[in-house]
């Protein structure tokens, strides 16, 4: 297993297949993608999990955290999340946050992220902002 920085072009297909396979590929693009840091986890030379980190004034937001469906539930996403948190700590980022699907709150809580009062809906899904001070 290897985790390293990847290009946006490498991240997009994983995002698409894991998060919104019924939408157009452009649906998984977000503003700021060109400036973001994209991290990928490879197993047996196959890219299977990705996360994108967007630096902000008060910290960094991680978005589009996705693992290919056939590899979900095997701990790859957890390894990538731990790596990303350490990656941000080494860069003296004071806080990270994400817009978590409500169904994933327990997952992120396991890594020290806490829910905030900020909630919203997108494409029929309920989200809550979760954050962690580093």
N, C-alpha and C positions, 0 to 999 in steps of 0.2 A: 504494500500500500504506500502511495506517495501522495502528498498534498503540496500543491504549488500554485503560483499565480498562473492564470490562464487568460486568454483573450475573450472579449465579449462574444465573438463569433463561435467560440467553443462552448460558452455557457448557454447560449440561446436554445439550441436543440434540447438540452437537458431540462431547462425551465419549461419549455413547451410540452414535452412528453410527460413530465411529472406533475405539472400544475394545471395547465389549460389545454389538453390535447384536442378538445373540440373547438378551439378558437384558432384564428390565424396566428402565424408565428409572430407577427408584429404586435399582437396583444401582450406578449410577455416582455416587450421592450419598455423601458421606463426612462423618463427624463434624467439626464445625468449619467446614463450608462457609459458613454464614451470616456468620462473622467473617473469612473468608479474603479475600485480594485476588485477583480474577480478571482476567486479561489476555487480550485477544483480538487476533488479526491479521485485518485485513480486506483483501481484494483485490477491486477492482471493486465495492466496497460490500457484498460478501458476507463474512460471518464464516466463516473456514475453519480457523483454528487457535486453540487455547485452552490456558492453563495456569493453575493455581490455586496460590497461595502462602500457606502457613500459618506465621505467626510463632510461634516457640518461644523458650524461655529462651536457648538457646545458638546461635540462628540462625533459619533458615527452611527448611521442607520444601516443595518443589514437588511437586505431585501432579496427576494427571489431565491430563497434557500430551498433547494429541491434535490431529491434523490430519485433516480429512475425507479419506477414502480416495482420492477422485478428484484430490486436490491433493497427495498424498504424493509424496515424491521430487523436489519442485520447489524445495526450499530454504526454504519458508515456516516450517516448524518450527524450522529453524536460526536464522532471523532472530528469531523469537519468543523462543527460548532466549537468544540474545545480549542481546536487549532486557531480558528478565527478570533476567539476571545484573547488568546495569548498573543496573537499577531497584533491586535489593537493595543494591548497592554504595553508591548515593546515599543510602540509608537507614541506612548504617553497620551493616548486617547482617554479622556476622563469618564466617558459614558458611552454605552452602546444601547440601541433600542431597535425594536422591530414592530411591524404591524402584524400581529399573530392572529391566525384564524382561531376563533374561540375554541374550536375542537382541539387545538394544539397547546393550550395554556399549560396543562400539566407537564407536557414535554419540556417547554422552555423554563418552567419553574424549577425543574431538576438541575438547571445550569445557573441558577441564581437570578434569573430575570423575574421581575415582579410586575404585576398588572398595575396599570394606571387607570384613571377614570375616563380616559379618552377611548371612545368606541365609535365604530362606523360600519357601514355596509358597502360592499362592492360586488357587483355581478352576482347578487343574491347570497353572498356569504357575509357572516358577522365576524368583525375583527375587533381586537383590543390592542392598544399600544402597551408593550412590555419593555422594561428597561433594566439595565444593570450598571451600577457605578463600578468603575475599574480601579 
